[in-house]
Amino acid sequence: MSNAATSEPCDACGDPTTDALARTVRLSVDRANIDTQRLCPDCFADWIRRYQDRMAGRDGDGGDSEIIVD
């Protein structure tokens, strides 16, 4: 793999994001990759806020989620 910075779009907003700034979010279930998203710093911060809200039960579902973080 090359160390050259590439510019690929953010999967959320579509803005070009270089490797040095990109964050990759991977969702796996039973070790199988379900989803991978390349996000720019702003979209990654939004994703983290949504994740924290859901883990704290602030997403409107009453906190009875069966999400297990491993």
C-alpha positions as CSV (number, residue, x, y, z in Angstrom):
1,M,0.0,0.0,0.0
2,S,1.3,3.4,-0.9
3,N,1.9,6.2,1.6
4,A,0.8,8.8,-0.9
5,A,-2.2,10.8,0.3
6,T,-5.3,10.1,-1.8
7,S,-8.4,12.2,-2.0
8,E,-11.6,10.2,-1.9
9,P,-15.1,11.5,-0.9
10,C,-16.6,11.3,2.5
11,D,-19.4,8.7,2.5
12,A,-21.7,11.1,4.4
13,C,-21.2,14.5,2.8
14,G,-19.2,13.7,-0.4
15,D,-16.5,16.2,0.3
16,P,-13.0,15.1,-0.8
17,T,-11.0,13.7,2.2
18,T,-7.4,12.9,2.2
19,D,-6.1,9.8,4.0
20,A,-4.4,11.9,6.7
21,L,-7.8,13.4,7.7
22,A,-10.2,10.5,7.0
23,R,-11.7,8.3,9.7
24,T,-13.0,4.9,8.9
25,V,-16.0,3.5,10.8
26,R,-16.5,-0.2,10.6
27,L,-19.6,-2.1,11.7
28,S,-19.0,-5.8,12.3
29,V,-21.4,-8.5,13.6
30,D,-20.0,-11.8,14.7
31,R,-16.7,-10.8,13.2
32,A,-18.3,-10.2,9.7
33,N,-17.9,-6.8,8.2
34,I,-21.4,-5.3,7.7
35,D,-20.6,-1.7,6.8
36,T,-17.5,0.5,6.4
37,Q,-17.7,4.3,6.1
38,R,-15.0,6.8,5.2
39,L,-15.8,10.1,7.0
40,C,-14.3,13.6,7.0
41,P,-13.5,15.0,10.4
42,D,-16.9,16.9,10.7
43,C,-19.0,14.0,9.7
44,F,-17.0,11.7,12.0
45,A,-17.7,14.1,14.9
46,D,-21.4,14.0,14.1
47,W,-21.3,10.2,14.0
48,I,-19.6,10.1,17.4
49,R,-22.2,12.4,18.9
50,R,-25.0,10.2,17.5
51,Y,-23.3,7.1,18.8
52,Q,-22.8,8.6,22.3
53,D,-26.5,9.7,22.4
54,R,-27.7,6.2,21.5
55,M,-25.4,4.5,24.0
56,A,-26.7,6.9,26.7
57,G,-30.3,6.1,25.7
58,R,-31.0,9.6,24.4
59,D,-32.2,8.6,21.0
60,G,-35.9,8.3,21.9
61,D,-36.1,4.5,22.3
62,G,-36.2,4.6,26.1
63,G,-32.7,3.1,26.4
64,D,-33.9,-0.5,25.9
65,S,-31.5,-1.2,23.0
66,E,-29.9,-4.5,22.7
67,I,-26.7,-3.1,21.3
68,I,-23.6,-4.9,22.7
69,V,-20.3,-3.1,22.4
70,D,-17.4,-5.5,22.2
